[in-house]
Amino acid sequence: MSNRKLKRILSLLAVLCVTCIASVAFAQDAGDKAAKAPEYFKWLAIATGFGISFAAIGGAIAQGKTAATALDGIARNPNAADKLFTPMILGLALIESLVIYALIISFLLLGKLP
């Protein structure tokens, strides 16, 4: 799959998610807050699922590109393997920390569910 096609798919999913969430967030209802609570919890559960899945997809793509680029650089210049290894591991650790951060946020949001 090309990079351009992947960007189109991800932007379409983002627009779709924002549209779905915005329509619920700005809906006018005259009911009391107790009646709205189950709807809120339903969307909170959906948001945590989408959040961690997008983070995992983004992290996997970024880690794959990082490793592929580092291996390509090592293949072109085998003597640079020592110089490429440390920045690659640092980049992979930072990418993984963002995915773990999304996981922690999703656990915090799931803790708000009844």
C-alpha positions in Angstrom: 0.0 0.0 0.0 1.4 3.4 -1.0 2.1 6.1 1.5 -0.4 8.4 -0.1 -3.2 5.9 0.0 -2.4 5.2 3.7 -2.6 8.9 4.5 -5.9 9.1 2.7 -7.4 6.2 4.6 -6.2 7.5 7.9 -7.5 11.1 7.2 -10.8 9.6 6.1 -11.1 7.6 9.4 -10.1 10.7 11.4 -12.8 12.8 9.7 -15.4 10.0 10.2 -14.5 9.7 13.9 -14.6 13.5 14.5 -18.0 13.7 12.6 -19.5 10.9 14.7 -18.2 12.2 18.0 -19.1 15.9 17.2 -22.7 15.0 16.3 -23.1 13.3 19.7 -21.2 16.0 21.6 -23.3 18.9 20.3 -26.7 17.1 20.3 -29.4 19.1 22.1 -31.5 17.1 24.4 -34.0 18.3 27.0 -33.7 15.1 29.1 -32.0 15.0 32.5 -28.4 14.1 33.0 -29.2 10.6 34.4 -30.8 9.6 31.1 -27.7 10.8 29.2 -25.2 8.8 31.3 -25.5 5.5 29.5 -25.0 7.3 26.2 -21.9 9.0 27.6 -20.4 5.7 28.8 -21.1 4.1 25.4 -19.1 6.7 23.6 -16.4 6.7 26.2 -15.9 3.0 25.6 -15.8 3.5 21.8 -13.3 6.3 22.1 -10.9 4.3 24.2 -11.1 1.4 21.7 -10.4 3.7 18.7 -7.7 5.6 20.6 -5.6 2.6 21.5 -6.1 1.0 18.0 -5.0 4.2 16.2 -2.0 4.5 18.6 -1.0 0.9 17.9 -1.4 1.3 14.1 0.6 4.5 14.1 3.3 3.1 16.4 3.6 -0.1 14.2 3.9 2.0 11.0 6.5 4.3 12.6 8.6 1.4 14.0 8.5 -0.4 10.7 9.7 2.7 8.8 12.4 3.3 11.4 13.7 -0.2 11.2 13.5 -0.3 7.4 15.4 3.0 7.1 18.1 1.9 9.5 18.6 -1.4 7.8 18.7 0.3 4.4 21.4 2.6 5.8 23.4 -0.3 7.2 23.0 -2.2 3.9 24.4 0.8 2.0 27.3 1.4 4.4 28.0 -1.6 6.8 30.6 0.5 8.6 27.9 2.9 9.9 26.0 0.1 11.8 27.4 1.2 15.1 26.5 4.9 14.5 22.9 4.0 13.4 22.1 1.5 16.1 21.9 3.8 19.1 19.7 6.5 17.4 17.4 3.8 16.0 16.9 2.2 19.4 16.3 5.6 21.0 13.7 6.4 18.3 12.0 3.1 18.7 11.8 3.6 22.5 10.2 7.1 22.0 7.7 5.7 19.5 6.8 2.9 21.9 6.5 5.4 24.8 3.8 7.2 22.9 1.9 4.0 22.4 2.2 3.1 26.1 1.0 6.7 26.9 -2.1 6.1 24.8 -2.6 2.7 26.6 -2.5 4.5 30.0 -5.0 7.1 28.8 -7.3 4.4 27.6 -7.1 2.6 31.0 -7.9 5.9 32.8 -10.9 6.4 30.6 -12.0 2.8 31.1 -11.8 3.4 34.8 -14.6 6.0 34.5 -17.0 3.4 33.1 -19.5 1.9 35.6 
